[in-house]
């Protein structure tokens, strides 16, 4: 409903002065909003926090005013905060745009280059810009005990499928990994094998540190476990991660996702973050994650140390 317009009244001098003061304050607050800090958020997982710190520290190096709201919450909360303008940027994964857009069945999401292009195209209409992703795929994968992988020459999911057919594999995985059409069933379809369910130890949670350790140490006879591609524990354990040449899984490369208006206001952000993420390849990101998950360092300390090792 439209508000009733008040009847105009003569204004005395005191009221005029007050009005002028309020106008000055309003003008100042408008200018402040134009120069307000860039609000950078992250999700609550270790890698998300690490990448959030890297973005914050890079902006600080550029002299861009920044406010950190790291560990804001899960994807739904952080994405909503971005699209509503509550935050300005956060690290996201290209594959999640498949679900934002409702096109996760499209094979475009199973190749790094086309997934990035599709994510950029989709979110451009939302006033958002995907900067260049890190060349590190944090998707679902399967790791095999190193001794077995070397003895049987297992390097790809096609090799893994052959080992399953020969009855060599005992798998540790979450219920979601086993049951979700996007996870193990997608691997089975792409590589024409069926993992016998009696040879799977199903865990209620999705903690890949547990499945990785079970695979590496042969706990309960397990010699393979579900992992995420950039898991830090991979570098610390004797396992071999199976490559996915058929593209059974959606590609999840981390990239800064930022409001386009903010990028227009601070154009130097784009090239700086592009350079940063270009260096975060799979071995580097696994190593940094290992410093958090295995060595017990904080994401902030790891981020600061990594940036300090880079040329200015």
N, C-alpha and C positions, 0 to 999 in steps of 0.2 A: 504494500500500500504506500502511495506517495504521501509524505508528511505534509501537514497543513503549513502553508507559508505564513510566518509571523507578520503581524501588522507593523510596518516601519515606525520607529519612534525617533524623535530628535536625540542626538547623542551629546552628552555633556563632555567637557574637556578631559575629565579624569578617565571616562570610558574610552575616549578617542586615544588617549595615551596608552591605556591598557591594551586596546586593540592593536595599536602600532607595535607594542612590545611583543604581543603574541605573533604578529605577522613576521617580525624579525626572527623569533624563535622557530617558527614554521619554516622560514627560508633556510635557517641554519640547519635544521633537521633534514631538509630535503638535500642539502649539499652533503650532509653526513651520510645519508643513505647512498648517494652517488659514489662516495668513497668508502663505503663500509667494507670491512674485511671480507675476504673470500672465505666462506665457511666450508671446511673440508671435513667430511665424515668418513666412517668406514664401518664395515660389519664387525662382528665380535670375535671372529676366528683369528688365530695367530697370523696367518698370511695376510688377511685383510687389514689387521692392525699395522703390520709391518709396512705394507704398501701405502697405507694412509699416512704413516709417519714420513715415508720417503717423499710423498707429495707435499706435505706440510713443510718439510725442511727445504725442499727445492724452491717452493714459493718464497720462503723466508730469505733464501740466498738471493733471489731476484729482487728483493725489496718490496715484494707484494704484501700488503697487509693481510694477515690470515688468522682465522680462528679455527682451532681444532675441536671437532666433536666426534672423536674416534670411539669405537665400540658402541655405535649408536643402536645397533640391533640387527636382526636378520634382514634378508633381501627385501621383503615386502615393506618393512618400515623405512629402510634407507631409500629405497626407490621412491616411495611416496613423498618422503621429505624433499627429495630432489625435484620431483615434478611439481610440487607445490611451492617451490622457491624457499623453503625453510633452510635448505643447505644448497651449496653451489657445486660441489664436486665430491666424488668418491670413487674408489677403485671397484670396477665391476668386471664380470666375465662375459666375453662375447656370446657364449652359448646361452646365457640367460635371456638375451634378446629374443631367442627363439620362442621362449615362453611368454615374454612380455607381448610379443606380436601374435601369439597363437599359431605359429607356423613351425612348431618343433618337428613335424613329420617331413618337412622339406629337406632334401639332401644337401641343400646349400649350406646348412649348418655343420656339415661333417668335413669341411675343408677350411683351413685357417683363413685363406684369403677371401673366399666367398662369404664366410661367416662374418668377418669384419666388415666387408662391404654391405652386407645385408643389415647388420646392426646400425651402421652409420645412416643408411637410407631410412630405416624405420624411425630412428630417434630424431632425425633432422626435422621431421614434422612436429616433434614435441619440443622443439627449441633446445635440443641437447646435442652435444658433439662428442663422439667417440674419438679420442686421440689414439695414436698408434699403440697396438697391444705389445706386450712382452712376448717373445717367441718361446713360450713355455705353456704347454697344454695341461691344465689341471683337471682333466677329465677322469672318469672311472677307467682303471686299468687293472691288470692282474700281474702280480709279481710271483716268480717261482724261486724256490730255494736254489741258491747258487750252485751247489754241488750237483743237483739234479739237472739244472739248466745246462751246465757245462758238459755233463756226461751224455745227455741226450741231444745236445745242440739245439736248445730251445731259445729262440730269439723273437719270434713273432707269434701272433695269435693263431696263425695257420699251423705252426709247430706245436703250439699248445693243444690245438684241436686233435692233432695226431697223437699226442701223449695221453689225452683223455680217452681216445679210442683204444689205446693199448692198456688202459687201466692203471696208469701211473700217477694220476693226480688225486690228491685229497685237498679240498679247497675250504678255506675259512672265509666267511663273508657275512654281511648283514642280511637280514630278511629282505630289506628294500632292494639290495643288489641282486638277490636271487629272484625276487618276484616282479620287480619293475620291468616293464617291456623295454625300457630304454637302457637297461644294464645287461645282466647276464643273458637274458633271452635275445637281445640284439646281437651279442657276440655269437651265440649259438646259431642264429639265422645266417649271419654274414659268413661264418666259417664252417657251416654244415656239420655241427657236432651237437651232442646232447650230454651235458654234465649230469651223471646219475645223482639224484638227490640224496641217496644214501651215502654218497661220498663227499657230502658238503656238511661242514659244521656251521650251523647258522647261529649267528649272534644277534641278540635283540637290538643292540646299538650299532652305530656306524663308525666306531672308533678304529681307524685304519692303523693306528699304532699297535693295536692288539692283533689284528690280522697279519700285519707285517712281521711282527715278532714271532707269531705262531709259524708262519711260513719259513722264516730264517732258521728257527731253532727246532723245528720239527715237533712242536708241542701237539700232543694227542695224535701223532701221525700225520699232521698237516704238512704239506710241502708247497702250497700255493695260497695266496691271499689277495683279496681286493685291496687296491690302493687308489689314491689320487696321484696324478702325474707329478705334482711338485712336492709331495710329502717329504719332509726333512729327514725322516728316519730311513728313507731309501739309501741315502748316502752313508749311513752308519751301519747298515746290515748287509749281509752277504745274500743279496737277492738280485734277480734279473727281471726287469719289467718288460713284459711282452709288448712289442710294437703292434700297431693296429693299421696295417697298410690298406685294408679294405674300407676304413672309415666307418666302423660300426658305431662309434660313439660321437656325439656332438662335441665340437671343439670348444674348450673353455680357456681362452687366453685372457689374462688380466690386462685391463686398460683403464686409464683415467676417463671417467664419464663426467662431463662438465656442462653447465648451462652455457649456451652459445652467447648470450648477452655478456656474461662474465668474461668469456674468451675474447670478445670484441673489445672489452674495456681494458684487458691486460693481454694483448696479443703475444707478449713474450712468453707467456705460460706454455703455449703449444709446442714451440721448438724445444724448450727446456725439458718438458715431460716426455716428448718423443725420444730425445736422446737418452733420458734416464731409463725408460722402459725398454728401449732397444738393447740395452746391456743386460737385462734381466732374462737371460736365456735359461734353459732347463737346468743345467748344472749349477749356475749361479743361484737361482731361486731355491733349488733343493739345498744348497749349502747354507744359505741364509736361514731357511726354515729349520735346518738341523741345529743351528746355533740357538734357536728358540726352543724347539721341541726336545732336543737331545741334551744340549749343553746347559739349558736353563737360563739363557740370557733373556733380557726383556726385548720386545720388538723395537722399542725406542732406541736402546743401546745398539742393537744390530743395525738399524737404519742409519744411525749417526756414524758408526764405524765404517759402514759401506760407502756412504757419501764422502767421508773423509779420505777414502782410498782412491776416489775418482779425480781426474785432472779438473782443475777449476776452469 
